[in-house]
Amino acid sequence: MEPLSAEEIRRSFVNSTKSQVKSMALPAKFTELPWESLDFLGWRDAKAPNRGYLVVRRDGGVTGIAVSTQASGAARRFAGLCDLCNTAHHVSDVALFAARRAGTAGREGNTVGMYICADLACSLYIRGLKELDVPQGETAAPEVRADRLTTRLESFVQRVLA
């Protein structure tokens, strides 16, 4: 992913009010992000842990989506699977994120949801740059997994925009 400025990120959000975007905390160590290893920028808000953000470069520019989740419970021994990157985690490390739809549908309270890595670090998991505690059955190369992630993410963005 090509690096983005803080201003580009803040302007990209399609399902947030101006005041929500203004109060949003950017990722920790923003200037040190491994942009070359990211398929999208995803992070949890340090000031509001139940909020997260996904920022995606697309043909039409940059699209940002605010998502929310409930606080995760105690760790359990079962595995959960991220719908974006197909990475297995302990079930408490995968969260159901809901995104308010853009436009009128969102103002009417309509949302779409997806189970995603709780830390929104899908790009790092598929490249083996972040360690996993659950054995993986995935044998595809990181490039193939990145292509699949991009396709699934675009589908999610389209559902938010629809």
Salt bridges, closest charged atoms under 4 A:
GLU7 OE2 - ARG11 NH1 3.95
ASP39 OD2 - ARG127 NH1 2.64
ASP45 OD2 - ARG51 NH2 3.86
ASP119 OD2 - LYS130 NZ 2.71
GLU138 OE1 - ARG145 NE 3.92
GLU138 OE1 - ARG148 NH1 3.22
GLU154 OE2 - ARG58 NH2 2.79
